[in-house]
Amino acid sequence: MRKLFIALTAGAIGMTGAAYAASFADIDSNGDGAITTEEFAAAYPDSGQDAWTAADANGDGALSADEHVAAVASGVLPDE
């Protein structure tokens, strides 16, 4: 169900759902449904603390699928 939601959300902003779902799943290497700072650093080595802070909209220390979609859509993170 979560992958379907991610795919539909990504499709709604003009990305292909399958490509986005695979990208988020690849970044979320431990499969817990959130991107940690360590996973973020591995996926986005050229992005720094400012990008992390902007992407982590609720400030909980992890990126949800929604936060990741929003960060990519707004240009905070590159569209892979």
C-alpha positions in Angstrom: 0.0 0.0 0.0 2.8 2.4 0.9 4.5 1.8 -2.5 1.2 2.5 -4.3 0.8 5.8 -2.4 4.4 6.8 -3.2 3.9 5.9 -6.9 0.6 7.9 -7.1 2.1 10.9 -5.3 5.2 10.9 -7.5 3.0 10.6 -10.6 0.9 13.5 -9.6 4.0 15.9 -9.7 5.1 14.7 -13.1 7.6 12.0 -12.2 7.0 8.4 -13.3 5.7 6.5 -10.3 7.9 3.5 -10.9 11.1 5.5 -11.2 10.4 7.5 -8.0 9.4 4.4 -6.0 12.6 2.7 -7.0 14.6 5.7 -6.1 13.1 6.2 -2.6 13.4 2.5 -2.0 17.1 2.6 -3.0 17.8 5.5 -0.8 15.9 4.0 2.2 18.5 1.2 2.4 17.2 -0.2 5.7 13.6 -0.2 4.4 12.0 1.6 7.4 10.0 4.0 5.2 12.2 7.0 6.0 15.5 8.4 4.8 18.0 8.9 7.7 20.8 11.5 7.6 23.2 8.7 6.8 21.1 7.4 3.9 20.7 11.0 2.7 24.5 11.6 2.8 25.1 8.5 0.8 22.5 9.3 -1.8 23.2 13.0 -2.1 26.9 13.5 -1.3 27.0 17.0 -2.8 24.0 18.2 -0.7 24.8 19.6 2.7 23.1 20.5 5.9 21.1 23.3 4.3 19.5 20.9 1.9 18.7 18.4 4.7 17.1 21.1 6.8 15.0 22.3 3.9 13.9 18.8 3.0 13.1 17.7 6.5 10.0 19.9 6.7 8.7 18.7 10.0 12.2 18.6 11.7 11.9 15.0 13.0 15.3 14.0 11.8 14.1 11.7 8.9 12.7 12.3 5.5 9.3 10.7 4.8 8.3 9.8 1.2 6.2 13.0 1.1 9.1 15.2 2.2 11.3 13.6 -0.4 8.8 14.2 -3.1 8.4 17.8 -2.1 12.2 18.4 -1.9 12.7 17.0 -5.4 9.7 18.9 -6.8 10.9 22.2 -5.3 14.5 21.7 -6.5 16.0 21.3 -3.0 17.2 17.8 -4.1 18.2 16.8 -7.6 15.7 14.8 -9.7 17.6 11.5 -10.2 
